[in-house]
């Protein structure tokens, strides 16, 4: 993430669903960081098979998502079950405030991120309290993805209701 002036990193409680807890002038913000999804592609060079990687499009992750967007996977790495038999990998909408996506796979630059408001992410069709596993990410900043952390915090604090894709696009 970019150097953030005026923000202080606070300790993150164990077993939290977010990677950073940042404190600014107006209060705390919980940030979850994910990396843009890649897909492998084999290449034949000098009779040698090498694996190369490229950014995955949203359509490759799900036929319901647009071709002209990238994708990020929003679920925990480890799987398990709760005491009541529920899955432990999915995120709920109330577990973090901002999703930060490292755009390294498409930019080759670890400092490039896009940010969006967690409540704007797409819900799972079978349980709208949970985030859909694959979330489409814009190719460049737009009205729901920004490369400015401060702008995303302002969107989040505004309480504006949006989705990263209109319902008629699904």
Residue, then its C-alpha position, 0 to 999 in steps of 0.5 A: x500500500x502507499x505511504x499513508x500520512x496521518x494514519x497509525x497502524x494499530x495492533x490487529x487482534x488474533x483471528x481477525x478477518x482483516x490484515x490492518x487496523x488503521x487509525x486516522x483523524x476520524x477513527x479506525x478502518x479495517x483493511x483486508x488485503x488480497x492479490x489480484x488472481x493469476x492463472x497459469x499458461x504453459x509455454x513451449x520454449x526450446x522444447x522445454x515446458x515452462x509455466x508462466x502466469x498472467x492476470x486472470x479475467x473475471x470471466x475466467x473465474x465465473x461465466x457470470x462476470x465480465x471479460x473486461x475486468x480482473x478478479x480477486x478471490x475473497x475467501x480465507x486460505x485455510x478451510x475448516x468447519x465451525x462447531x455448528x458445521x458452517x464453513x470457515x473460509x467465507x468472509x461476511x460483509x461486516x468483517x472488514x471495511x475496505x478491500x485493498x487489491x495488490x495489482x502486481x500480476x497486471x502491473x509488475x509493481x508491488x506498490x500498485x493497489x486498487x481499493x473498494x468499499x467492502x459493502x460494495x462487493x458482491x454477495x453469494x447467491x445462496x447467502x447474501x451475508x457472505x462475500x462472493x468468492x470471486x470479485x471483479x476488479x476494474x482494469x483502472x480506477x473508476x467510480x467503485x475502484x480507486x487507487x487512492x486509499x484516502x478516497x476509498x475511506x471517504x467513500x466508506x465513511x459517506x455510507x453511499x450504497x453501491x455495488x461493484x457491478x450493477x445487478x443487471x450486469x450479472 
